[in-house]
Amino acid sequence: GNSVTQMEGPVTLSEEAFLTINCTYTATGYPSLFWYVQYPGEGLQLLLKATKADDKGSNKGFEATYRKETTSFHLEKGSVQVSDSAVYFCALSEKDTGGFKTIFGAGTRLFVKA
Amino acid sequence: GAGVSQSPSNKVTEKGKDVELRCDPISGHTALYWYRQSLGQGLEFLIYFQGNSAPDKSGLPSDRFSAERTGGSVSTLTIQRTQQEDSAVYLCASSWSGGLGAGELFFGEGSRLTVL
């Protein structure tokens, strides 16, 4: 079955450091890929997405490229800020009977120190 | 409403009692999901409704858990004979089934359940 694997956290970085959170997936078809973010005390929200191979999703300085050849969707940011401290979830969504079923990775907690 | 609405936002109950959690999805969304998030943990899939299809119940942890979705809209997650390990935040999400936004989930704020 489909699955999503992301790097374990927590990840602790200093402000302005480069961030990479790895995500790989297995899927039987051609899923859409997502990163969701959960800031402290808030609900989950979509950060970025990519719907087909070689697409790059981007938002708030974060980027991720859909790599079909390596089945990966790694999240990157060139210079993190304290406000980026949150839990990041990688997810895939693939067409199921009549709709799209979404599964999530385990989440990676990011701490950014001033 | 404008977003996914869940109630109650907080529920404290005694071990052995039954609880019901409600989710009101975004109007027009045909897919509805329930997830569970324990303290500091990831998202555990519980159940998925898609239109009129039979729900995917593969994530329900035991037969004490059940869910229904009436009229293709509001959903209720019921936990019978609650146990302390059921304490968690229960998240509901809904999504479109087609078009550019297909697969993107919109989450409610969650219902925090504490079983004493």
Interface residues (C-beta under 8 A of the other chain):
Chain A: P31 S32 F34 Y36 G43 L44 Q45 L46 K49 F89 A91 S93 E94 D96 T97 G98 G99 F100 K101 T102 I103 F104 G105 A106 G107 R109
Chain B: T30 A31 Y33 Y35 G40 Q41 G42 L43 F45 Y48 Q50 G51 S53 D56 L91 A93 S95 S97 A102 G103 E104 L105 F107 G108 E109 G110
